[in-house]
Amino acid sequence: MTSNPELRSERPEHEALHALPDQIRAWASELGFADAGITCADTGPHAERLQQWLKAGYHGDMAYMADHGDKRYTPDSLVPGTTRVISVRMDYLPAPDNPKQVLTNRETAYVTRYALGRDYHKLMRKRLATLAAKIDSAVSGYDYRAFVDSAPVLERGLAQRAGLGWIGKNNMLIHPKAGSFFFLGEIFTSAPLPVDEAFDSQHCGSCSACLEVCPTDAFVGAHLLDARRCISYLTIELKGPIPEELRSKMGNRVFGCDDCQLVCPWNKFNKPTRENDFQPRHGLDNSTLAELFLWTEDEFLKRTEGSAIRRTGYENWLRNLAVGLGNAPSTIPVIEALKQRADHSSALVREHVAWALQQHGITA
């Protein structure tokens, strides 16, 4: 990745900044980041696309996507004085892993691969803070602030402009040598660092596999997702009942969905994570729907401690699993698990259990 000399600061007192991008990448690598790039504090065309998406109502109940005015797409509004954004990538796919095999076993619960291990937020934020401190030690007198999904940041757009990949038809950032199974993080800074060339070329070509594979037909078109039909939204963001017409399409996906990534040809180049914290815990990469459904709330809280799964909450966790069980084969463990929750204290859970039993020809 090369820096654009036309966008460098030419003030003599900042000559040390010119050689810093390569050093930043070296430090980032030492800290476990797979790549790093630098861009101006400008999201370019991504800002308009976000506004059009919100106007169409595709964000559903995610009101936070429309909050904060222009802060989400104007870094200087979020952190006044920001002139550059350092974008980093950290791979998360565990190895060995066979997600497609889990999806084909309908009695097994499918959890999106990023949520199998520990939550990435604290780990990445701590390392970004360390990276910022290293930069500050090299060129002091500037402000640095790190973000990992902790503020309204248009991270994929900034990463594309920092040269970390292109935005695929499934809206994921895709790196030509690493696919799309990675987290992103940012450092907003007032330091006038040289910037990298944006990744403007597109390499999806005529491929539309990601659009066609979506179980719930959530893609309105290339680069356009109706989140209200997306399984990740339905199992993580949605707090009420899952629309009945979509339940049978969800299969055994109980927290998130990776289908549009798993089918992407570029993910044959994905890099297994180097982080032990991202390795699966509590057998979540290969647990049956029935055994997870019978977790007590205390078990749920204990086994999801430090996990992104905690975000959905116990009630919605049972809701999601009930749908998965409704789509599972009519085996004794499946039916017995559902019957044990038929009188659950939550009306939301009871509704989804009743639906699931009906799929097996049983009236609750």
N, C-alpha and C positions, 0 to 999 in steps of 0.2 A: 504494500500500500504506500503510495507516494503523497507527499504534501504539495499543495498548490502554492507556489512561490508568490503568485499575484495577491494572495490574501494574507500574506505575512505582515506583521508589524515591522516597520523599518526604523523605529526609534532606537538609537544606539544603546540606551540603557537597558533595552530588552533583547539584546543579541543572544543572551543565554536561552531565551525562549525558542529560538530557531532550531536548536538541536534537541529540544525536549521531547517531541513526539516519539522518536525512536526509543528514548529512555523510558517514556511512559509505557510503551508497549512491552518493553523488557520487564519493567516492574509488574505490570499487569499479569504477564505470564508467570512470574515467580509467585504471584498471589493466587494462581489457579484459574485466571481468566484465559479463555482460548483466543481472544482477539480484542482489539481496542482501536477506536478511531475518533477523530475530532471533527466537529462541524461548527458552523456559525450558529448563533442563537436564533435560528429561523427554521420553521417547519415547512416552508414552501407550500406546494400544492396540497400537502396532507391536511393543512388547516381547513381549506375549503371542502375537501372530501368529508372530513369529520362533521362539519356543519350541515352538509347535505344529508348525511346519514342520520344525524339527530333529527333533522326536520322531517324525515320520512317516518320517524318513530321506530326505527329498527332496533333501538336500544332497549325497548320494553320497559321493565321496571327498574332498570339501572339509571336512576335519576342522577346519580353522581357523575355520569358521563356528560350531562348537560350543565352541571353546576360549575361554579368558579369562573364564570365569564370567559375571558380569552386566555386564562392562565394555562389551560391544557395545551394550547397550541402556540403560545407566545412565552418562551422561557423567561424573558426579561420582566414580564408581568408577574410571573410566579416568584422569581428571585431577582429583584431589581439589581441592575448592574451586571447581569450575566451577558457575556459576549461570546462565550464558547461552551459547547457541551461535549464532554468526553463520554463516549458510549462504549460499553464493554459487553462481552458475550461470555456465558459460562454454560458448557454442555451439561445436560442432566440425564441422558438416557443410560439406564443401568446395563451392565453386561455381566453374564449373558442374559438375554431377555427375548421372549417370544410372544409379543402382544397378540399377534394374529391367532396363535393357538388358543389363547385365553378367550378371544372373541368367538371362536367357533365352538367352545365348550359352554353351552348355554346354562349350565348349572354353576359355572364359575363367575364370580363378580369381576367386572372389568373396571379398574381404576386408572384414570389417566396417568401416564408414566411420570409426569412431573410431581405427582403427589404420593408416590410410593415410599419415599424416604422422608427425611426431615424437611420442614419448611425452609425454603431458600432465602427468605427475606433477611433474617438476622445475619446469616452467614455472609451473604453478598454485601450487605450494608457495612458490616464490620471491615471487610476487606477493601471496600471502596473508601472507607474512612482512612485506612492505612495507606492506600494509594494516594489519596489527597494530601496526607501528611508528608509523603515522600516528595510530591510535587512542590509543596509549600517549602520544604527544606531546600529545594533547588532554586526556586524563584519565589521568595517571600513577598508579602505585601499585597497579595490578592485574596479574594474570597473563594471558598470552595464549599459546595454542599452536595451531598450524595443522596440519591434516590433509588429505591427498589420497590416499585409499586406502592410507594408511600405518599404519593402526591399526584395531582393531575399532570401527567407527563405523556406526551405523544411519542412513546419510546420507539416504536417500530419506524415511524417516520424519521426521527432523529438518527436512528441507527442506519437507515438507508442513506441518509445524507452524509453520514460519517464514513460511508464506504464499507459497511459490514454485510451487505447483501442487498437483494432486491425484494420487493413486496410481491409475493406470488398471488395467483388467482384466488387462493384460499385465505388471503390477507395475512399469511404468516411471512415473516422475514426469512428468506432462504439464502444460505451461503453456498456458493458453488462447490466447496470442498467439505462442507459439514452438514448440509441439509438444514433442518429447522428445529431440531429438538434441543433448544437452548434457551436460557434465561437472558434477559437484558437488564442492565443497570446503567445509571448515569451519574456523572459529576458535573454540576453547573458551576462555572467559574467566571470570574471577571478577568482572568489572565488572557491576554491577546495571543493565544497560541496559534501557530500555523495550522491550517485546516487541511483535511484530507479530501480527495476527490469523491464526490457522491457516486454511489453505485447506480448509474442511470440505465444500464443495459438490462433488458428483460430476457430471461432464459426459459420461460414456460412454453413458448412457441404455441403450437396448436393443441397441446395437451390440456385436457379438461377433466382428468381423472378425479381430482379432488372435488370438483363440482358435482360429478355424477355419482360418487360413492356415498355422499352424505345421506345417512339413514332417514332423516326427517325433511330432506329437500330444503335445507335452510338457506342455500345460496340462491339469491334472486338473479345473479349473474356473476361474471368474473369480477373479483374484487368487491363484491357486494353481498354481505351476509345479513340476513334477517335474524338477529339474535333471539328473537322470540320463538324460533323453531330450532335453535341450536341446542344440542344435548348438554353441552357445557353450561349454557345458561339455565336450562331446565333443571339440572341436577345441582347447581351451585348457587346461582343468583336468585332464581324464582323461589319465593317464600310460600306461596299457596299451592293449590292443587295443580298437578301437571295436566295440561289439556288432554282429554281422553283420546282424541283422535291421533295423538302423537305417542301415546304410551306403548302401543304394540310395535312401534318402529324403533324404540330405544334398545331393544334386545337386553343384554346383560350389562349395559353401561350404567354404572351406579354413581360415578363421580367423574364428570368430564367425559371427553371423547377425543380420540386421536385419529379417527378414520381419514380425515383429509390430509393428515401428515403421513400416515402409514402407507398410503397409496402413492405418495409423491415419489417419482423416480429419483429426485435429487437426494432423498434420504438413504439411498444406498451408500452415500458418502458420509453418513452421520458418524460422529466420534463418540465412543463410550465415555461416560463421565470419569473424571479423575477423583471425584469427591466421594469418600466413604459415606458421608451423611446422606447422599442421594440414593444409596442402595436400599432396596425394599426392606421394610420392617413389618413385624407381626404377620408375615405371610400374606400381605395385601396384594402381592402379585399373582397369587394362586389360591385364594380362599373361595369356598363355595358361598353362594348367596344365602343359603340356609343358615350356615354357621355365623355369618356376619349379622344376619337378621335377628339372631337370638342373643346378641350382645345386650347386656343391661346398659343403662345409661352410664353407670360407673365404669364399666368395661370400655365403653365408647370413649369416655373422657380420658381414661388411662392409656388406651392404645392409640389414641390420636393426639396425645400430648406432643407438642412441637411439630405437628403435621398440618398441612394445608386443609386436610379433610375437616378439621375442627370448625372451619368456617361455615360449613353447611348446617351444623347443629344436629343434635340427636334425632329430633322429630323428622327433619327432612331426610336424614340418613335412612331412617326406617321407611319413609315414603318412597325413596329411590329404590331401595332393596325390594319393597313390595312389588313395584313395577317390574323389576328384573325377575322376580319369582313368578309373576304372572306370565312372563314370556318364556319361562323355563319348561322343560319337559315335566309331565305330570307324574313325578316320582314320589315315593313315600316321604323322603326328607323335605321335599318342596312343599307338599300339601300340609304336612304336620307343622312345619315352621309357620306357615300362613295361619293355620287354625289357632296357634298359640297367641297370635297377635290380633285375632278377630275382635276381641273386646278391649283393645287398647284404650287407654284414657284419652288419647288424642283423636279428635274427630277426623283430622287430616289423615292419620295413619289408618284408622278404621275404613275410611272411604277407599283408600288405595288397596287395602287388603281385600275388601269386598270385591273390588274390580278384578284383582288378581285371582281370587277363587273362582269367579265367574268364568275366567279364561280357561279354567280347568273343569268347567261344568258343575261347579259346586256353588250353591246359594248359601251365603253366610247367614 
